[in-house]
Amino acid sequence: MDHSVTKKRAQSNEIDMLNGPLFKKILLFALPLAASSLLQELFNSVDVAVVGHFVGSRALAAVGSNAPVIGLLINLFMGVSMGACAIISNHIGQQDDRSIRNAISTVQLVALLSGFFLLVLGQVAARPILTWMGTPPDVLDEAVTYLRIYFLGMPFIMAFNFGAAILRSMGDTRRPLYILVMAGVVNTLLNLLFVIGFGMGVAGVAIATGIANAVSATLIIRLLRKEKEPFRLHFDKMKIHGVELSRMLRIGVPAGVQGMIFSISNVVVQSSINSYGADAIAGSSAALNFEYYCYFIIQGFNGAAISFIAQNYGAGRMDRVHRVFWICMGSSLAFCAAFNWLFAWQDDFFLGFFSDVPMVHHFGAIRMHIVLACQFIASSYEIAGSSLRGMGKSLTPAVLTVFGTCLLRIVWVYGVSPVWRGYDVLMMVYPVSWVVTGLLVLTAYWLFIRKKRLALN
């Protein structure tokens, strides 16, 4: 075993997860990670805002209705990148340079292959999925155009996200944030140029997003090419290592499948939203942006839970594992609730960034008051599930989340909504599913920790 990793941990961009106080380090890790995810989502938000103000409500609905579809098609691979982060973090905790090199070599090739697979899949599946969702005919063609152009940039999206996973495993969440700031500026300027300057509409915002993703991928690849060993990116050493791939998939695939089924349930909900017309689609799409912003706070602490717990679990530090869980859970609940309530309180002001149509505001406000105001509850199952994944246990939280969130939402759409009609009744599915899933996954976490403590005693 190679023990040189710990001698190289003093660089300013890295966080020592194995020693010293945890709270400040977790914040330094989680908040830049949340900001990075937020900036990625802002690519889509800027698209929505620009078309909403400069093209119209139908274009706004066309862009906004794609969010569940994009999530459906890429979530499996986002789960695999989560598995990659957990495995590399675990090897760092074990101080095993050789396994780190093998894992990173595997990650490189998986990112490349998955990116091109999604590029092809997006071209083939765009129209069938959007048609199945019941996208209104007056919105469908523009929605298909946006989705197909967006998926041309999938190799860049995968390159950035897998590259960022490598850096996160080291405790570095700041440099990916800096890269996304630069890419976000590019995206905004190109959106305005293509839509206002060239009148390109929906196609213009999709192209701008693709170019911004190419910028972020190029910058993170250049950064990893100059990284110290054993984290340096080597194109000539790209190879699938079976053991590392197996471990990565064991953690990542359940998380990814969970995300895919989660997205399927959201696609089902979106199809029900579509039945209320273009204004409901546009209002829901505008409100959904703020749910994403707040969810990325949870996601930041998810990433911290996975990386900190994986390193400490690999080093046999169970006392720190449970402390990481509590810090991530409390911080996620507090930060997410604060932003949930701020956005819901000032709903009219924030929805004004996306549209000035009264009925769009009406539907958006309903979603913000019911869904957004309760979103912090999702921290319960998200942080507990990520904590289990950091300890290599990914299937249990995935199954429980699929049951408690995904299946319940599908049952609600086809069983409850037809009986008690109303957009507000449809929106209630979210807080109900969060409470049920939180109880299930928290119970699984406590049982696993109890089992580990009994084994140690």
Backbone torsions as a table, in degrees:
resi	resn	phi	psi	omega
1	MET	NA	137.1	-179.8
2	ASP	-91.1	125.8	-174.9
3	HIS	-109.0	23.6	-175.4
4	SER	-83.1	-9.1	-175.1
5	VAL	-60.9	-47.9	-173.4
6	THR	-65.4	-22.3	178.9
7	LYS	-75.3	-13.4	-174.8
8	LYS	-108.9	11.2	-170.0
9	ARG	-86.2	0.9	-171.9
10	ALA	-82.6	-1.7	-177.7
11	GLN	-63.5	147.0	-171.6
12	SER	-64.7	-24.3	-177.8
13	ASN	-81.3	-9.0	-175.6
14	GLU	-104.3	159.1	178.5
15	ILE	-121.1	128.8	175.8
16	ASP	-79.4	106.2	-175.6
17	MET	-87.3	-10.3	-171.7
18	LEU	-97.3	-14.5	-174.3
19	ASN	-136.3	148.5	173.4
20	GLY	85.0	-179.7	-179.4
21	PRO	-59.4	151.0	-172.7
22	LEU	-102.3	-37.2	-167.9
23	PHE	-57.1	-52.3	-178.1
24	LYS	-63.1	-40.1	-179.4
25	LYS	-65.4	-38.8	178.8
26	ILE	-65.1	-41.2	176.9
27	LEU	-63.8	-42.2	179.8
28	LEU	-64.2	-27.3	177.1
29	PHE	-83.6	-49.8	-169.0
30	ALA	-72.6	-41.3	-174.1
31	LEU	-68.2	-44.0	173.0
32	PRO	-62.9	-34.4	177.7
33	LEU	-65.4	-43.2	176.8
34	ALA	-61.7	-42.5	179.7
35	ALA	-64.7	-35.7	178.0
36	SER	-64.1	-46.8	178.1
37	SER	-62.9	-38.4	178.8
38	LEU	-61.4	-42.2	-179.8
39	LEU	-66.4	-36.9	175.7
40	GLN	-61.9	-42.8	178.7
41	GLU	-66.8	-30.9	179.2
42	LEU	-62.7	-25.6	173.2
43	PHE	-54.2	-49.8	-179.2
44	ASN	-69.8	-38.6	-179.3
45	SER	-62.9	-41.5	178.1
46	VAL	-64.0	-39.9	175.0
47	ASP	-56.1	-49.6	-178.2
48	VAL	-62.1	-45.6	-177.6
49	ALA	-64.8	-43.9	-177.3
50	VAL	-65.1	-47.6	-179.1
51	VAL	-70.0	-32.7	179.4
52	GLY	-63.2	-38.5	-176.7
53	HIS	-90.1	-34.1	-170.7
54	PHE	-109.3	-9.2	178.5
55	VAL	-119.3	-51.4	177.7
56	GLY	144.5	175.6	-175.4
57	SER	-66.2	-35.5	-179.7
58	ARG	-66.9	-39.8	176.9
59	ALA	-66.7	-37.0	175.9
60	LEU	-60.8	-44.3	177.8
61	ALA	-64.9	-37.3	-179.1
62	ALA	-63.2	-44.4	179.7
63	VAL	-72.8	-47.0	-175.5
64	GLY	-65.2	-33.2	-177.6
65	SER	-70.4	-10.7	-179.0
66	ASN	-81.8	-16.3	-174.2
67	ALA	-55.6	-48.0	178.9
68	PRO	-64.3	-32.9	-179.7
69	VAL	-68.5	-43.9	178.1
70	ILE	-59.6	-45.5	177.5
71	GLY	-60.2	-41.5	-179.6
72	LEU	-59.3	-43.5	-172.7
73	LEU	-82.4	-22.7	-176.5
74	ILE	-109.6	-8.2	-172.7
75	ASN	-64.3	-33.5	179.0
76	LEU	-57.7	-45.2	-176.1
77	PHE	-76.5	-27.7	172.5
78	MET	-65.9	-35.6	175.5
79	GLY	-64.6	-40.6	178.6
80	VAL	-63.9	-37.3	177.5
81	SER	-66.0	-32.9	174.5
82	MET	-63.7	-41.4	176.2
83	GLY	-63.4	-37.6	178.5
84	ALA	-62.4	-44.0	179.1
85	CYS	-61.2	-43.6	-178.9
86	ALA	-64.1	-42.1	-177.3
87	ILE	-68.9	-45.3	179.7
88	ILE	-64.3	-41.0	177.2
89	SER	-60.2	-41.1	179.1
90	ASN	-62.8	-41.0	178.0
91	HIS	-66.0	-35.0	177.1
92	ILE	-64.0	-43.0	177.3
93	GLY	-60.6	-32.7	178.6
94	GLN	-86.6	-4.6	-179.9
95	GLN	58.9	47.0	-174.6
96	ASP	-114.9	91.0	-177.2
97	ASP	-62.6	-40.4	-177.5
98	ARG	-60.9	-45.2	179.5
99	SER	-66.7	-34.0	176.0
100	ILE	-61.4	-46.7	179.6
101	ARG	-60.8	-44.0	-179.3
102	ASN	-64.3	-40.3	179.8
103	ALA	-65.8	-42.7	-178.9
104	ILE	-67.9	-38.4	175.4
105	SER	-59.0	-42.0	179.3
106	THR	-67.5	-42.4	-180.0
107	VAL	-59.5	-42.4	-179.2
108	GLN	-55.6	-49.2	-175.9
109	LEU	-72.6	-38.0	177.4
110	VAL	-61.0	-41.8	178.8
111	ALA	-60.8	-45.0	-178.7
112	LEU	-63.3	-48.3	-177.2
113	LEU	-66.7	-42.2	-178.4
114	SER	-67.1	-36.2	178.7
115	GLY	-61.0	-45.9	-179.2
116	PHE	-73.4	-31.1	175.1
117	PHE	-62.5	-45.1	-179.4
118	LEU	-68.5	-33.1	176.3
119	LEU	-57.1	-48.4	-179.0
120	VAL	-68.1	-44.4	-178.0
121	LEU	-59.6	-41.1	-179.8
122	GLY	-62.0	-38.3	179.5
123	GLN	-67.1	-38.6	-176.0
124	VAL	-78.5	-39.9	-168.5
125	ALA	-93.6	-10.2	-172.3
126	ALA	-55.3	-58.8	-176.0
127	ARG	-67.0	-44.9	179.6
128	PRO	-58.4	-41.8	-178.3
129	ILE	-68.8	-45.7	-179.4
130	LEU	-65.1	-33.8	176.2
131	THR	-68.3	-43.9	178.8
132	TRP	-60.3	-33.9	179.4
133	MET	-72.0	-8.1	-178.6
134	GLY	76.6	29.0	177.1
135	THR	-58.9	127.9	-177.1
136	PRO	-54.3	142.0	-177.6
137	PRO	-55.2	-34.3	-178.3
138	ASP	-74.8	-7.2	-179.9
139	VAL	-110.5	-24.2	-166.7
140	LEU	-57.2	-50.1	-174.2
141	ASP	-61.4	-43.1	179.5
142	GLU	-68.6	-35.2	177.4
143	ALA	-64.0	-41.7	178.3
144	VAL	-64.7	-42.9	178.5
145	THR	-57.6	-49.2	-179.3
146	TYR	-60.1	-46.6	-174.9
147	LEU	-65.4	-42.1	-178.8
148	ARG	-65.5	-42.1	178.3
149	ILE	-66.9	-41.4	179.2
150	TYR	-56.8	-43.7	-176.3
151	PHE	-75.0	-12.4	171.2
152	LEU	-64.2	-23.4	179.5
153	GLY	-92.0	8.4	-176.6
154	MET	-59.8	-38.4	176.4
155	PRO	-57.8	-36.0	178.2
156	PHE	-69.9	-40.3	179.5
157	ILE	-63.4	-43.7	179.4
158	MET	-66.6	-41.1	179.4
159	ALA	-60.1	-44.0	-179.9
160	PHE	-66.3	-47.5	-173.5
161	ASN	-68.0	-38.7	176.5
162	PHE	-72.1	-35.6	175.5
163	GLY	-64.8	-41.3	177.2
164	ALA	-64.5	-33.4	177.6
165	ALA	-62.6	-38.5	177.5
166	ILE	-62.2	-46.8	-179.8
167	LEU	-65.4	-39.5	179.2
168	ARG	-62.3	-35.3	179.8
169	SER	-62.4	-25.0	178.2
170	MET	-87.4	-7.8	-176.3
171	GLY	93.5	12.0	-177.0
172	ASP	-103.5	104.0	174.9
173	THR	-112.1	-2.7	-175.6
174	ARG	-81.8	-42.7	-178.0
175	ARG	-65.6	-39.6	172.3
176	PRO	-58.9	-34.8	177.3
177	LEU	-63.5	-45.6	179.8
178	TYR	-60.2	-39.7	179.5
179	ILE	-63.1	-43.5	-177.8
180	LEU	-69.6	-29.6	174.3
181	VAL	-60.4	-46.1	180.0
182	MET	-64.5	-43.5	-179.9
183	ALA	-66.4	-35.3	178.5
184	GLY	-64.3	-39.3	176.8
185	VAL	-63.2	-43.8	178.1
186	VAL	-59.2	-45.5	-177.9
187	ASN	-61.1	-45.9	-177.9
188	THR	-64.2	-47.3	-178.9
189	LEU	-63.3	-42.0	180.0
190	LEU	-69.4	-35.6	175.2
191	ASN	-56.3	-50.1	-178.4
192	LEU	-64.2	-40.0	179.8
193	LEU	-64.3	-49.5	-174.9
194	PHE	-71.3	-37.3	-175.4
195	VAL	-84.9	-50.5	-177.2
196	ILE	-81.2	-45.3	-176.7
197	GLY	-73.6	-46.3	-174.5
198	PHE	-104.5	-6.1	178.6
199	GLY	63.0	35.5	-174.5
200	MET	-85.7	-8.1	174.8
201	GLY	62.2	-138.9	-176.4
202	VAL	-59.9	-41.0	179.0
203	ALA	-61.3	-36.6	-179.1
204	GLY	-63.6	-43.6	-179.4
205	VAL	-70.0	-32.0	177.9
206	ALA	-67.5	-42.1	178.9
207	ILE	-65.3	-41.4	178.6
208	ALA	-60.0	-42.6	178.5
209	THR	-64.0	-40.8	178.5
210	GLY	-62.0	-42.7	178.8
211	ILE	-65.1	-41.3	178.4
212	ALA	-62.4	-40.3	176.9
213	ASN	-64.3	-36.1	176.9
214	ALA	-64.8	-38.7	177.5
215	VAL	-62.1	-47.6	-178.1
216	SER	-64.5	-38.7	179.0
217	ALA	-65.8	-43.7	-179.8
218	THR	-61.1	-43.0	-177.8
219	LEU	-67.7	-40.8	-177.9
220	ILE	-72.9	-31.4	176.4
221	ILE	-67.0	-43.7	177.2
222	ARG	-60.0	-40.0	179.9
223	LEU	-64.4	-45.1	-178.7
224	LEU	-70.2	-27.1	177.4
225	ARG	-66.6	-22.9	-179.4
226	LYS	-104.6	2.6	-177.2
227	GLU	-68.3	153.8	177.7
228	LYS	-68.9	159.1	173.7
229	GLU	-72.3	147.8	6.7
230	PRO	-94.0	20.2	-173.6
231	PHE	-97.6	0.3	-174.5
232	ARG	-70.9	144.7	179.1
233	LEU	-84.9	124.9	-179.8
234	HIS	-123.6	108.4	179.0
235	PHE	-64.1	-32.7	-177.0
236	ASP	-79.0	-5.0	-179.4
237	LYS	-116.9	18.4	179.7
238	MET	-68.3	120.5	-175.3
239	LYS	-158.0	142.6	175.6
240	ILE	-84.1	119.3	173.6
241	HIS	-99.1	117.0	-170.6
242	GLY	-55.6	-43.1	-177.4
243	VAL	-64.7	-44.9	-179.1
244	GLU	-68.2	-40.7	178.6
245	LEU	-62.3	-42.4	-179.8
246	SER	-61.1	-45.7	179.8
247	ARG	-66.3	-40.3	179.5
248	MET	-62.1	-44.2	-178.9
249	LEU	-71.3	-32.7	-179.3
250	ARG	-62.2	-35.1	176.9
251	ILE	-89.1	-42.7	-171.3
252	GLY	-77.4	-37.6	-176.1
253	VAL	-65.8	-46.7	176.1
254	PRO	-58.0	-40.5	177.9
255	ALA	-64.9	-40.2	179.6
256	GLY	-69.3	-42.7	177.4
257	VAL	-63.5	-40.3	175.0
258	GLN	-56.9	-46.5	179.4
259	GLY	-63.0	-38.1	178.9
260	MET	-65.7	-46.6	-180.0
261	ILE	-66.7	-37.1	174.4
262	PHE	-57.0	-44.1	179.8
263	SER	-69.0	-35.6	176.4
264	ILE	-60.2	-43.3	178.4
265	SER	-62.8	-37.5	178.4
266	ASN	-70.8	-32.2	174.5
267	VAL	-64.8	-39.8	177.4
268	VAL	-62.6	-44.4	177.0
269	VAL	-62.4	-42.4	179.8
270	GLN	-61.7	-37.7	178.7
271	SER	-63.7	-33.7	176.3
272	SER	-71.9	-39.4	174.9
273	ILE	-59.6	-39.9	-178.5
274	ASN	-58.1	-28.7	-178.7
275	SER	-67.8	-15.2	179.2
276	TYR	-90.3	-0.8	173.5
277	GLY	101.2	176.2	-172.9
278	ALA	-64.5	-35.8	179.6
279	ASP	-66.1	-38.2	177.4
280	ALA	-66.7	-40.7	177.4
281	ILE	-61.7	-46.5	-178.1
282	ALA	-65.3	-44.1	-180.0
283	GLY	-64.7	-43.7	177.7
284	SER	-63.6	-40.8	179.6
285	SER	-63.7	-40.4	178.8
286	ALA	-65.9	-45.6	179.6
287	ALA	-65.5	-34.7	-178.3
288	LEU	-60.6	-30.6	178.3
289	ASN	-56.7	-40.4	-177.7
290	PHE	-74.1	-28.6	172.8
291	GLU	-66.0	-40.6	177.2
292	TYR	-62.8	-44.9	-179.5
293	TYR	-56.2	-45.3	-178.1
294	CYS	-73.2	-34.7	178.2
295	TYR	-63.0	-31.8	-179.2
296	PHE	-68.1	-22.5	170.9
297	ILE	-64.9	-47.5	176.1
298	ILE	-59.5	-42.7	-178.0
299	GLN	-64.0	-34.6	176.9
300	GLY	-61.5	-45.0	178.5
301	PHE	-74.5	-25.6	169.9
302	ASN	-59.6	-49.4	179.8
303	GLY	-60.7	-39.8	177.5
304	ALA	-64.2	-43.0	179.8
305	ALA	-60.4	-45.0	-178.9
306	ILE	-63.4	-51.3	-174.3
307	SER	-69.3	-47.0	-179.3
308	PHE	-66.0	-43.3	-179.2
309	ILE	-69.7	-40.0	179.8
310	ALA	-61.3	-43.9	179.2
311	GLN	-65.4	-46.8	-177.2
312	ASN	-71.3	-34.2	175.9
313	TYR	-65.9	-41.8	177.0
314	GLY	-62.8	-30.9	179.6
315	ALA	-89.3	1.5	178.6
316	GLY	75.7	24.6	-176.6
317	ARG	-100.3	72.7	-176.0
318	MET	-66.8	-27.6	178.0
319	ASP	-62.6	-41.0	179.2
320	ARG	-74.3	-30.3	178.3
321	VAL	-56.8	-49.9	-176.8
322	HIS	-69.8	-32.7	176.5
323	ARG	-66.6	-39.3	176.6
324	VAL	-59.9	-43.5	179.3
325	PHE	-56.2	-49.5	-176.2
326	TRP	-66.2	-40.3	-180.0
327	ILE	-65.5	-44.8	-179.3
328	CYS	-66.0	-40.9	-179.7
329	MET	-64.7	-51.2	-178.9
330	GLY	-61.9	-42.7	-178.6
331	SER	-67.0	-41.7	179.8
332	SER	-62.6	-46.4	178.7
333	LEU	-59.5	-46.5	-174.6
334	ALA	-68.7	-50.4	-177.5
335	PHE	-65.3	-43.9	-177.3
336	CYS	-65.0	-45.7	-179.9
337	ALA	-60.0	-40.6	-179.0
338	ALA	-60.0	-45.3	-179.6
339	PHE	-75.4	-36.7	174.6
340	ASN	-51.6	-52.1	-173.9
341	TRP	-72.4	-31.9	176.6
342	LEU	-63.3	-49.5	-179.2
343	PHE	-64.0	-43.3	-179.1
344	ALA	-65.6	-36.8	-179.8
345	TRP	-65.2	-41.0	-178.7
346	GLN	-106.9	44.2	-172.9
347	ASP	-58.7	-43.5	-176.0
348	ASP	-64.7	-40.6	178.9
349	PHE	-62.4	-47.9	-175.3
350	PHE	-73.0	-35.8	177.1
351	LEU	-66.5	-24.4	178.7
352	GLY	-63.1	-19.1	176.3
353	PHE	-68.0	-22.4	-172.5
354	PHE	-108.0	-28.9	-178.0
355	SER	-163.5	154.1	174.1
356	ASP	-116.5	16.7	178.6
357	VAL	-83.5	124.0	-175.0
358	PRO	-55.5	-43.0	-177.7
359	MET	-70.4	-30.4	174.0
360	VAL	-63.7	-43.2	176.7
361	HIS	-62.7	-38.8	-178.6
362	HIS	-59.3	-51.9	-178.5
363	PHE	-68.9	-37.5	178.6
364	GLY	-63.3	-40.8	-179.3
365	ALA	-65.9	-38.2	177.4
366	ILE	-59.5	-46.3	-179.2
367	ARG	-64.0	-40.8	-178.6
368	MET	-66.3	-38.4	-177.5
369	HIS	-74.2	-28.6	-178.2
370	ILE	-96.3	-49.7	-172.7
371	VAL	-86.3	-56.3	-173.9
372	LEU	-61.1	-40.4	-175.9
373	ALA	-65.3	-19.6	-178.6
374	CYS	-108.1	2.6	-169.3
375	GLN	-63.4	-28.1	-179.0
376	PHE	-56.8	-23.3	179.1
377	ILE	-60.2	-29.1	-179.4
378	ALA	-62.5	-20.4	176.6
379	SER	-56.4	-31.9	-174.9
380	SER	-57.7	-50.6	-178.2
381	TYR	-86.4	-27.7	-179.6
382	GLU	-67.2	-50.7	-178.0
383	ILE	-68.3	-40.9	177.9
384	ALA	-62.5	-42.0	179.1
385	GLY	-65.7	-42.1	178.6
386	SER	-65.7	-35.5	177.8
387	SER	-63.7	-41.1	176.7
388	LEU	-65.2	-40.0	179.6
389	ARG	-65.9	-34.5	176.6
390	GLY	-62.4	-23.7	177.2
391	MET	-98.1	13.8	175.2
392	GLY	85.2	7.6	-177.2
393	LYS	-109.4	97.0	-171.7
394	SER	-110.1	-27.3	-173.9
395	LEU	-68.4	-43.0	-176.6
396	THR	-59.9	-52.9	178.4
397	PRO	-62.3	-31.9	179.0
398	ALA	-64.9	-47.4	-179.3
399	VAL	-62.8	-44.8	-178.5
400	LEU	-65.8	-37.0	179.1
401	THR	-70.1	-39.8	176.6
402	VAL	-59.8	-43.9	-179.1
403	PHE	-69.3	-50.8	-172.3
404	GLY	-74.6	-29.0	-177.4
405	THR	-107.1	-56.9	-170.4
406	CYS	-69.5	-54.6	-177.5
407	LEU	-64.4	-37.9	179.4
408	LEU	-62.0	-39.0	-180.0
409	ARG	-66.6	-39.9	179.0
410	ILE	-64.9	-43.3	177.5
411	VAL	-61.0	-40.5	-179.4
412	TRP	-62.7	-45.9	-177.6
413	VAL	-63.3	-42.2	-175.0
414	TYR	-94.4	-16.2	-178.0
415	GLY	-109.7	-42.4	-175.7
416	VAL	-90.0	-49.4	-174.6
417	SER	-59.1	-38.6	178.1
418	PRO	-66.3	-25.8	-179.0
419	VAL	-83.4	-49.1	177.5
420	TRP	-109.0	88.8	-175.7
421	ARG	-69.2	149.8	175.3
422	GLY	142.7	139.4	179.2
423	TYR	-61.6	-36.8	179.9
424	ASP	-67.5	-37.1	176.8
425	VAL	-64.9	-40.9	177.6
426	LEU	-59.7	-42.3	-178.2
427	MET	-66.3	-24.4	-179.7
428	MET	-64.1	-16.3	-179.2
429	VAL	-60.2	-31.1	-175.7
430	TYR	-69.1	-57.2	179.7
431	PRO	-61.9	-35.2	178.4
432	VAL	-62.4	-45.1	-178.8
433	SER	-67.7	-33.5	178.7
434	TRP	-65.8	-41.1	179.6
435	VAL	-64.4	-47.7	-178.7
436	VAL	-60.9	-47.8	-177.6
437	THR	-66.4	-38.7	178.4
438	GLY	-59.1	-44.9	179.2
439	LEU	-61.9	-40.1	-178.0
440	LEU	-67.4	-49.6	-173.6
441	VAL	-75.0	-35.6	175.1
442	LEU	-61.4	-40.2	177.1
443	THR	-61.7	-42.7	179.1
444	ALA	-63.2	-39.9	178.9
445	TYR	-62.7	-48.2	-178.2
446	TRP	-62.5	-38.4	179.1
447	LEU	-66.3	-39.4	-179.5
448	PHE	-67.9	-44.9	179.1
449	ILE	-62.7	-41.6	178.6
450	ARG	-61.2	-41.2	178.9
451	LYS	-63.3	-42.6	179.9
452	LYS	-64.6	-40.4	179.6
453	ARG	-66.9	-38.8	177.4
454	LEU	-65.1	-37.7	178.8
455	ALA	-65.2	-38.4	179.6
456	LEU	-70.0	-32.6	179.9
457	ASN	-81.0	NA	NA
